[in-house]
Amino acid sequence: MWTAQDKKYMTMVLDLAQKGYGRTWPNPMVGAVVVQKGRKVVGAGRHYRPGGPHAEIHALRQAGRRAHGATLYVNLEPCAHQGRTPPCAPAIIQAGIKRVVAAMKDPNPEVSGRGFRRLRRAGIKVEVGLLAGDAGRLNEVFIKRITTGRPFVVCKAALSLDGKIACVGGASRWISGPDARKHAHQLRALADAIIVGGRTAIKDDPELSVRLAPGVASRCPIRIILEGHDKIPADLKIFKTAEIQRVVIANGTKQPPVRKPGNQVEVWHLPGRQGRVDLEELLLRLGQAGANFVLVEGGSEVHAAFLGLGSPGRRILADRIEFILAPKLIGGRQAVGVVGGLGVEHPDRAVLLKDVSWKPLGRDMLVTATPYKT
């Protein structure tokens, strides 16, 4: 159905779209290319920011009159509804495009097929599905939020080669090297929210700030501390910047603690089992607040909970793991491992991972994978 040239141009589209990573949310990343007579690119564009022109508009403007009779390649279905910007489908029709090749249908219920139908009614040939898998992975964050109402969740940790995130005495700085720490801050800069467990907040006293990500458009993520039976003291570093960067204490007990008004810290009462935070309700609330991408920074019990290993019958809530392996051996029977919880009784019941990739980060190795959700 599709030629080598079609695949070449769709690959170009995906490369263009990728440049908007973290900058277009809550919108998807979209690229568009206008090709005349199957061999000459006369227009190209991408979506830069929410509220700005869509990729198709940029490409059509660049093509001008040369768009007449051309093919438009785009990784996501052109919209047909009025949002913050005018719909793209009428502009495509008006430009005289004769063929549209799209990687995938837009999962947004406001779009989902309407753009294609409008183009076909205008006599434009529409073909869908070219490099659909690549397009879906590119916009996995957008797809998760728009189809479930919940944000995309990444569990991030730095660990030794024998799986430890801290030494026997609790020391954990620094297991990973400077390149790995820079990557961690880049993830924070892309996140809408960062989640950390109460014990980790008390023991490590992190600021959860973004300091080592130059050139990345920071979203000033919400910093969330999970509070169960261990009460969060008021003198942590994270609270010193609460006036300029939002802090939320997610409380899981039946009766939330009384906190002094005016401390610039929100308390979300989300009681779950055994005094722990109901994580599914937390993600739902974050989705309702507009969060697309959530970074979970541990500790081990929190990772276990998000990976479905905290207690029997729990769902896997993480969409991806990013574990940074440092070339170190820490040892120690009491040293904390990266994933706590109850674990499994047999390897057959382990959480399986797919789409595993490896990337060097200086002396360390970044392992990225997707948990199977059965």
N, C-alpha and C positions, 0 to 999 in steps of 0.2 A: 504493500500500500504506500509506504513512504520510501523515498530514495535516500541515497547517501547524502545528497545535498540537503534534503529536509532535516536529517539528523544533525548535519553540520550547523545549520542555522538555529535549530532548537538548542543545541549545546551552547551556542553563542548567547541565546536568550537566557539560559540558566546562569551562565557566567555573569551576565549583566545584573540579573536579579540578585545574585549572591552578594553583590557589593552593598546592598541595602541591609545586610544582616544587623539586626538590633536597632536599626534606625527607622524602620517603617511601622513597627508594632504600635497599635493593635492591628494595623493592616498587614496583608501578606507582602512578601517580596515578589515583585513582578518585573520582568524584562520583556521587551518587544523589539522585533526587527522587521522592517519592511524590505522585501526583496522584489526587484523588478526583473521579469523574464527569467526567473529561476536562477540567476547567477550574479546579480549585482545588488549589493546592499545600498539602499538609497535613504534609509532612515533607521535610527536605533535609539532606544531610550529605556529608562527604568524608573521605578517609583522611588522617590527620594525621602519623603517624609509624610506623615499623616496630614491631610488637608491640602497637600500639593497635587499637581496634575499626575494622573496615572501614567504608567509606562507607555501605553498605546498613544496617548496624546503627545508625549514627547517625540515618539518615533514618527507619528504622522506629521507633526509640525516640521521636523527635519526633512522629511521626504517631500513635503509640499505637493505640487502637481504630479510629481513622479509616483505618487501613491496610486494614481488611477491605473486600474488593471493589474496591480501588484498583489503579492501574497504577504499577509501579515502573520508572523510567527509570534506566539505568546505562550507563556507557561501556565497561565490561569485564564479561565473564561472571562471575556470582557463583560463588565457590568452593564446592566440595562436599567438601573434604578438611580434615583437622585439621592446622593449622600451629601458629604461635605463638598464634593465636586460633582459636576455634571456627569451623566452616564457616558460610557465610552462607545457603546454599540452604535448610537446615532452618528457619532463622529466618524466611525469606521465606514458606515454606509455612505455618508456624505463625501468622504474622501475618494470613493470609487474603488475600494478594495474588492477584488474578485474572489479571493480565497483566503480563509483563515485556518491556520494549523495551530491547535491548542494542545498543550500537554494534558490538561485535566479540567474537569468541571469544577466550578467554585462550590465548596461545601457550604458556603454561607446561604442559609435559607432565603435571604432576600435576593440572591442571584440565581443559584442552583438551576441552570438550564434556561433561564429567561433570556440571558444574553445570546446564547446560541440560537434560540427560537427566533429572536428578533432579526438576527443576521440572516438566517435561512429564509425567513419570509421576504427579505429584501433581495433574494436571489443569490446570495453569497454562498459559495461552497464552504462548508465547515467540516473539518476533520479533527477528531479528538483522540488522544491517547499516546501520542508520540513522546517517548521518554517519561511516561507517567510516573514510574517508580521514582526516578530522580527528582521529579517535580514535587512529589508528595513528601519525600525526605527533606527537601529544601524548606518547605513550609510546614513542617511537622508541628511547630509551636502554634501557628495560626490555626491549623486544622484541629488540633486538640481543643483549643479554647472555643472555637466556633461550633464544634459538634457536641461538646460535653458541658460547656459552661465553666470548665475548670482549667487552671493553668497547666502548662507543661512543666514537669518536675524533674530536676536533675540532682542526683546525689553526688556530691563532690567530696573527696577525701585525699589526703596525702598519707602514705603508709610505707613502712619498710618492706623489704622483700619477703619477710616472714609474717606480714600481715598486721603489724602493730602500728597503732596511731599515737602511742605514748609509751614512755618507759615505765618501769615498775614504780618509780617515785612520782609519776604523773607528768614529767617533763615531755614536751612535744615540739618545742621550737629549737632548731628548725629541722624537721625530718627531710623535707624537700629543699631543693636548691633555688637560687634566685630566678631562673627561667620559669620554673614551675610556679613560684609565687606570683610572678607577673601574669601568668595564664590564669591563676585563680582570681586575681583582681579584674582581669578582663571579663571573666564570667560574672563577677559581681556587678560590673558596670552595665552588663546587658540585662541583668535581672530586674524584675519588678519588686521582688521580695526575697529576703534571705532568712532562712529558718535555722535556728540553733536550739539545742536542748538546754534546759535549765541548769543541769549539772555542768555542762560545758561552759555556759555563760559564767557560772560562779567560779569554776576552777581556772579557766583561761582568761577571763575578763576581756574578751575581744571587743574592739570598736565596731567591727563589721563595716568598715569604711572602704572607699575605693581610692587607692593612692597610687597604684603602679600600673595604670592603664592609660598612658598618653595616647591621644588620637581617637579614643573610644568615647562615643557620646553617652555619658553616664545618665541613667534614669533615676538616680537618687533613690535606690530601692528601700522599701519598707523593711525594717529590721524586726524580726519576730522571735521572741523567746518563749519556748514552751515551758509552762509552769505546772508542775504536778504537785507532789507533796513537798518538794524542796522549794521553799519560798525564795523569791528573788530579792536580794538586798538592794537598797536604793542607791548605794554608792558605786555601782559599776560604771565603767568608762562609757558604756553605750548610752547611759542616761545624760551624760554631760553635753551631748550634741542632739538631744531629743527635740529641741526647739527648731533646728534646721533640717533634721532628717528623722522622719517619722519612726517611732518605736511602738510596738504592740506587744503586750504580754498576753499570750493565749493561755487562759487558765482552765485546767481540766477538773478541778474539784467541784463537788456539789455546791458548795457555798464559796463564791469568789471572795478573796480578801478585800477588806476595805482599804482603799488607797487615798491619800491626801489629794484633794482637788488642786488643779493648777500645776501639776508636775509634768505636763506635756506628754504623758504616757497614756496610751489607750489600753484598756483591758477588754479583751473579748472572752466572754464566758462560754466555753465550748466543752462541757463535761462529757467525758467518755467512760470507758471501762476502767475500773480500779484507780480512779482519780487521775487518769491521763487525758490529754487533750484528744478530742474527736478529730482526727486528722482529715477525714473526708469532709466534715463540716467546715473545717478551716480552709480547705482548698475551694470549696464551694463559695465561701464568703470572699475569698481572695478573687475568685473569678467574677463575682458580682461587683467587686471594687475595681474591676478592669485589669487585673493582673494577667499577664500572658505567660511569663517565664518565672519560675520559682527555683531558687537554688537552696538545697539542703546541705548544711555544712556540719551536721552531726550533733552529738557524738555517736558512739556505736549503737546505743539503744534507739536513737532516733533513726539512724540508717536502717536498723532492723525493722522498725515499724513501717517505714516507707517501702521497704522491700518485701513486706509480707512475712517476715521472720520473727516478728515481735511476740506473737502469740498465735495459738492454733486458729485456723479459719480466717485469718486476716487477708485482705486483698493487697495486691501489689499496687502501690500508688505512684511509684517512681516510673518515669518514662525513659530515663537514661541514667547511666552511671558514668562518672568521670573520675577514675581512680589514678592517682599519680604514684607510681612505684619508684621508691628511692633505692639505690644500690647499697642498702644497709641491712644488717641483721641486728635486731634489738634483743630478742629472746625474753625470757622471764615468764614463768607460769601465770603470774598475776598481772602482767602487762596487758593493756587493753587492746583488743583486736578491732578491726575496722567495722565489723558487723556483730552486734551482740544479739540480744533476744534469746529465744528458746532454741533456735536452730532446728535442724531436721534430724530424724532418727535414722534415715537411710539416704545414700547418695541419689537414689531414684526420686526422692522428694525435694532435691535441691532446686533452687531458683536457676533456671536455665537462661543463658544469655545468647543473644544473636547480634549480627551486624558488628562483630568485634573488630576494632581497629587499634593500631599501635602507632604512637608518634613520639619521637624523642623530644624532650624538653631539657636541653642542656645535658646534664649527667643523669637526669631522671627519664622515666618513660610514662607517657600518658596512655592509659587504656580506656577506651570508650566502648560502651556496649549498651544494648537494649534488652531489658528483662522480658522474657516471654510472659504474657499475662493470660493464664489459663482460666 
